Amino acid sequence: MTATTRPPASAKNPTTTTTTTPSRPPAIATLAELRASGWRSRSVKDELRENFTRALAAREELFPGIVGYDDTVIPEIANAILAGHDMLFLGEKGQGKSRLMRLLPRYLDEWLPYLDIAGSPVHEDPERPITRAARELVASTPPEALPIAWWHRDERYGERLAPGTKFADVIGEIDPAKLIGGTSMSAEDALHFGLVPRQHRGIFAMNELPDLDELVQVGLFNVLEERDVQIRGYPVRFDLDILVLFSANPSTYNRSGKVIPQLKDRIGSTIQTHYPRERELGIAITRQESGLDLGGEHPVVVPPFMEALVEEISRAARASRFVDQASGVSARFAIANYRTMVANARRRAIALGERPAVPRISDLAHLKASALGKLELDLMGSHQLTEAQAIDAIVAEAIAKVFDEYVDAHGLGAVAEVFAKGVRIEVGDMLPSAHYARVLATVPEAWNKAFEVNASEDPAVRASCVEFVLAGLWATERISRVEKHGRVSYEVQAP
């Protein structure tokens, strides 16, 4: 997350102009100095709204790094911020829900003043303290003697994963140690605050809301409805100032009984996320999120059809009968597959002394390592298909789709006829690029088709193109493929 420039000490509220490192907090040390600076108290939602409005008017990039949501998701978030709503981010896994939530603190003031009270569980608003101890202190101490400290916006965001979360974690509990010390159980001082009250004047996010215990949901409903905290039924109330965010998967959120209706009703805006609508957007996301350096001592050149293929594998999985679609197919699936493909190409190039490394279809054989843990497979009624076979079927479907886009069907029949005469071509992820020029001399038609994909004379690029053509012929059922000991042979098997 980016930080902001230091606001002038006289500014009413810090701005959201971004820099690469956090600034120092304003040089204001007492409540008297704070009041003299012109600072004014605002609620979290007002603060967020005013800073977001300023960014919107200046036509700034609102959510850096978010791709494909400009016309769908981001306008809904903007409306929710301007409306002062708590938000639910509803979407399948890997759609950027958590990232969007974590970007919202950039619209908070960079530094927020609070009463510097030793042992205080919350960051008290100097003008609107919520605990009894803070109110008594403000009432009995001259402003010039009340110390002020500063809270950076990066620390004003708290997040929790719902599974296993207890009421005491989020809301709070009676502190036994304080009771032993003589504090009354019904007194405010007897409480140990949970994450929500500790995020007073900040943002709290609960991931995977449907997996949250119903008792905790009731506690959060009370926070959304009354903005207070009630622990074990004792009449201890706090006027909390907090923006509450949630994330959930539609399949569980919409299931009866998973989220109490009262809590659903109090969430101001539901932000529906989605997977990339176009393949190009998915490719852009994968490039951005993979974080790979394709240069360096062992450079990698990824052909466009291989990038398209990695993304198409994800798109095919999202429509496959072998995949539990209620779970979704995360963008992390494509990112992990892309990294694996590049890694294996680089491994080959290092071992064979080739430059540059160019990914091939045979590199996709290693995707099972990165794919299996990211797909919820549904193999019931699939004729006892194994997980590996299901992934192979998805990859084959993707190859056929991309092949049809890149290769003109004219002339493919002639290539298939050559294989029908008994030609057999072996490929593999550890074969040198020069191997392909030698073996394809027997099938000039296939060699020429590879030129349609990419006219490069580089041996590694040519090898990648050749494998793509051969795999495409197989995926479109024009030739057969046999795998053995890590090598793949393309041929036409006898009927």
ZIPE-V484094 format. One record per residue. N is the residue number from 1. SS is DSSP state (2 for helix, 1 for strand, 0 for the rest). Layout:
# ZIPE-V484094
n=N ss=SS
n=N ss=SS
This chain:
# ZIPE-V484094
n=1 ss=0
n=2 ss=0
n=3 ss=1
n=4 ss=1
n=5 ss=0
n=6 ss=0
n=7 ss=0
n=8 ss=0
n=9 ss=0
n=10 ss=0
n=11 ss=0
n=12 ss=0
n=13 ss=0
n=14 ss=0
n=15 ss=0
n=16 ss=0
n=17 ss=0
n=18 ss=1
n=19 ss=1
n=20 ss=0
n=21 ss=0
n=22 ss=0
n=23 ss=0
n=24 ss=0
n=25 ss=0
n=26 ss=0
n=27 ss=0
n=28 ss=0
n=29 ss=0
n=30 ss=1
n=31 ss=2
n=32 ss=2
n=33 ss=2
n=34 ss=2
n=35 ss=2
n=36 ss=2
n=37 ss=2
n=38 ss=0
n=39 ss=0
n=40 ss=0
n=41 ss=0
n=42 ss=0
n=43 ss=0
n=44 ss=2
n=45 ss=2
n=46 ss=2
n=47 ss=2
n=48 ss=2
n=49 ss=2
n=50 ss=2
n=51 ss=2
n=52 ss=2
n=53 ss=2
n=54 ss=2
n=55 ss=2
n=56 ss=2
n=57 ss=2
n=58 ss=0
n=59 ss=0
n=60 ss=0
n=61 ss=0
n=62 ss=0
n=63 ss=0
n=64 ss=0
n=65 ss=0
n=66 ss=0
n=67 ss=0
n=68 ss=0
n=69 ss=0
n=70 ss=0
n=71 ss=0
n=72 ss=0
n=73 ss=2
n=74 ss=2
n=75 ss=2
n=76 ss=2
n=77 ss=2
n=78 ss=2
n=79 ss=2
n=80 ss=2
n=81 ss=2
n=82 ss=2
n=83 ss=2
n=84 ss=0
n=85 ss=0
n=86 ss=0
n=87 ss=1
n=88 ss=1
n=89 ss=1
n=90 ss=1
n=91 ss=0
n=92 ss=0
n=93 ss=0
n=94 ss=0
n=95 ss=0
n=96 ss=0
n=97 ss=2
n=98 ss=2
n=99 ss=2
n=100 ss=2
n=101 ss=2
n=102 ss=2
n=103 ss=2
n=104 ss=2
n=105 ss=2
n=106 ss=2
n=107 ss=2
n=108 ss=0
n=109 ss=0
n=110 ss=0
n=111 ss=1
n=112 ss=1
n=113 ss=1
n=114 ss=1
n=115 ss=1
n=116 ss=0
n=117 ss=0
n=118 ss=0
n=119 ss=0
n=120 ss=0
n=121 ss=0
n=122 ss=0
n=123 ss=0
n=124 ss=0
n=125 ss=0
n=126 ss=0
n=127 ss=0
n=128 ss=0
n=129 ss=0
n=130 ss=0
n=131 ss=0
n=132 ss=2
n=133 ss=2
n=134 ss=2
n=135 ss=2
n=136 ss=2
n=137 ss=2
n=138 ss=2
n=139 ss=2
n=140 ss=2
n=141 ss=0
n=142 ss=0
n=143 ss=2
n=144 ss=2
n=145 ss=2
n=146 ss=0
n=147 ss=1
n=148 ss=1
n=149 ss=1
n=150 ss=1
n=151 ss=1
n=152 ss=1
n=153 ss=2
n=154 ss=2
n=155 ss=2
n=156 ss=0
n=157 ss=1
n=158 ss=1
n=159 ss=1
n=160 ss=1
n=161 ss=1
n=162 ss=0
n=163 ss=0
n=164 ss=0
n=165 ss=0
n=166 ss=0
n=167 ss=2
n=168 ss=2
n=169 ss=2
n=170 ss=2
n=171 ss=0
n=172 ss=1
n=173 ss=1
n=174 ss=1
n=175 ss=0
n=176 ss=2
n=177 ss=2
n=178 ss=2
n=179 ss=2
n=180 ss=2
n=181 ss=0
n=182 ss=0
n=183 ss=0
n=184 ss=0
n=185 ss=0
n=186 ss=0
n=187 ss=0
n=188 ss=2
n=189 ss=2
n=190 ss=2
n=191 ss=1
n=192 ss=1
n=193 ss=1
n=194 ss=0
n=195 ss=2
n=196 ss=2
n=197 ss=2
n=198 ss=2
n=199 ss=0
n=200 ss=0
n=201 ss=0
n=202 ss=1
n=203 ss=1
n=204 ss=1
n=205 ss=1
n=206 ss=1
n=207 ss=1
n=208 ss=0
n=209 ss=2
n=210 ss=2
n=211 ss=2
n=212 ss=0
n=213 ss=0
n=214 ss=2
n=215 ss=2
n=216 ss=2
n=217 ss=2
n=218 ss=2
n=219 ss=2
n=220 ss=2
n=221 ss=2
n=222 ss=2
n=223 ss=2
n=224 ss=2
n=225 ss=2
n=226 ss=2
n=227 ss=0
n=228 ss=0
n=229 ss=0
n=230 ss=0
n=231 ss=0
n=232 ss=0
n=233 ss=0
n=234 ss=0
n=235 ss=0
n=236 ss=0
n=237 ss=0
n=238 ss=0
n=239 ss=0
n=240 ss=0
n=241 ss=0
n=242 ss=1
n=243 ss=1
n=244 ss=1
n=245 ss=1
n=246 ss=1
n=247 ss=1
n=248 ss=1
n=249 ss=0
n=250 ss=2
n=251 ss=2
n=252 ss=2
n=253 ss=2
n=254 ss=0
n=255 ss=0
n=256 ss=0
n=257 ss=0
n=258 ss=0
n=259 ss=0
n=260 ss=0
n=261 ss=2
n=262 ss=2
n=263 ss=2
n=264 ss=2
n=265 ss=2
n=266 ss=2
n=267 ss=0
n=268 ss=0
n=269 ss=1
n=270 ss=1
n=271 ss=1
n=272 ss=1
n=273 ss=0
n=274 ss=0
n=275 ss=0
n=276 ss=0
n=277 ss=0
n=278 ss=0
n=279 ss=2
n=280 ss=2
n=281 ss=2
n=282 ss=2
n=283 ss=2
n=284 ss=2
n=285 ss=2
n=286 ss=2
n=287 ss=2
n=288 ss=2
n=289 ss=2
n=290 ss=2
n=291 ss=0
n=292 ss=0
n=293 ss=0
n=294 ss=0
n=295 ss=0
n=296 ss=0
n=297 ss=0
n=298 ss=0
n=299 ss=0
n=300 ss=1
n=301 ss=0
n=302 ss=0
n=303 ss=0
n=304 ss=2
n=305 ss=2
n=306 ss=2
n=307 ss=2
n=308 ss=2
n=309 ss=2
n=310 ss=2
n=311 ss=2
n=312 ss=2
n=313 ss=2
n=314 ss=2
n=315 ss=2
n=316 ss=2
n=317 ss=2
n=318 ss=0
n=319 ss=0
n=320 ss=0
n=321 ss=0
n=322 ss=0
n=323 ss=1
n=324 ss=0
n=325 ss=0
n=326 ss=0
n=327 ss=0
n=328 ss=0
n=329 ss=0
n=330 ss=0
n=331 ss=2
n=332 ss=2
n=333 ss=2
n=334 ss=2
n=335 ss=2
n=336 ss=2
n=337 ss=2
n=338 ss=2
n=339 ss=2
n=340 ss=2
n=341 ss=2
n=342 ss=2
n=343 ss=2
n=344 ss=2
n=345 ss=2
n=346 ss=2
n=347 ss=2
n=348 ss=2
n=349 ss=2
n=350 ss=2
n=351 ss=2
n=352 ss=2
n=353 ss=0
n=354 ss=0
n=355 ss=0
n=356 ss=0
n=357 ss=1
n=358 ss=0
n=359 ss=0
n=360 ss=0
n=361 ss=2
n=362 ss=2
n=363 ss=2
n=364 ss=2
n=365 ss=2
n=366 ss=2
n=367 ss=2
n=368 ss=2
n=369 ss=2
n=370 ss=2
n=371 ss=2
n=372 ss=2
n=373 ss=2
n=374 ss=2
n=375 ss=0
n=376 ss=0
n=377 ss=1
n=378 ss=0
n=379 ss=0
n=380 ss=0
n=381 ss=0
n=382 ss=0
n=383 ss=0
n=384 ss=0
n=385 ss=0
n=386 ss=0
n=387 ss=2
n=388 ss=2
n=389 ss=2
n=390 ss=2
n=391 ss=2
n=392 ss=2
n=393 ss=2
n=394 ss=2
n=395 ss=2
n=396 ss=2
n=397 ss=2
n=398 ss=2
n=399 ss=2
n=400 ss=2
n=401 ss=2
n=402 ss=2
n=403 ss=2
n=404 ss=2
n=405 ss=2
n=406 ss=2
n=407 ss=0
n=408 ss=0
n=409 ss=0
n=410 ss=0
n=411 ss=0
n=412 ss=2
n=413 ss=2
n=414 ss=2
n=415 ss=2
n=416 ss=2
n=417 ss=2
n=418 ss=2
n=419 ss=2
n=420 ss=2
n=421 ss=0
n=422 ss=0
n=423 ss=0
n=424 ss=0
n=425 ss=1
n=426 ss=1
n=427 ss=1
n=428 ss=0
n=429 ss=0
n=430 ss=0
n=431 ss=0
n=432 ss=0
n=433 ss=0
n=434 ss=2
n=435 ss=2
n=436 ss=2
n=437 ss=2
n=438 ss=2
n=439 ss=2
n=440 ss=2
n=441 ss=2
n=442 ss=2
n=443 ss=0
n=444 ss=2
n=445 ss=2
n=446 ss=2
n=447 ss=2
n=448 ss=2
n=449 ss=2
n=450 ss=2
n=451 ss=2
n=452 ss=2
n=453 ss=2
n=454 ss=0
n=455 ss=0
n=456 ss=0
n=457 ss=0
n=458 ss=0
n=459 ss=2
n=460 ss=2
n=461 ss=2
n=462 ss=2
n=463 ss=2
n=464 ss=2
n=465 ss=2
n=466 ss=2
n=467 ss=2
n=468 ss=2
n=469 ss=2
n=470 ss=2
n=471 ss=2
n=472 ss=2
n=473 ss=2
n=474 ss=2
n=475 ss=2
n=476 ss=0
n=477 ss=0
n=478 ss=0
n=479 ss=0
n=480 ss=1
n=481 ss=1
n=482 ss=1
n=483 ss=1
n=484 ss=1
n=485 ss=0
n=486 ss=0
n=487 ss=1
n=488 ss=1
n=489 ss=1
n=490 ss=1
n=491 ss=1
n=492 ss=0
n=493 ss=0
n=494 ss=0
n=495 ss=0
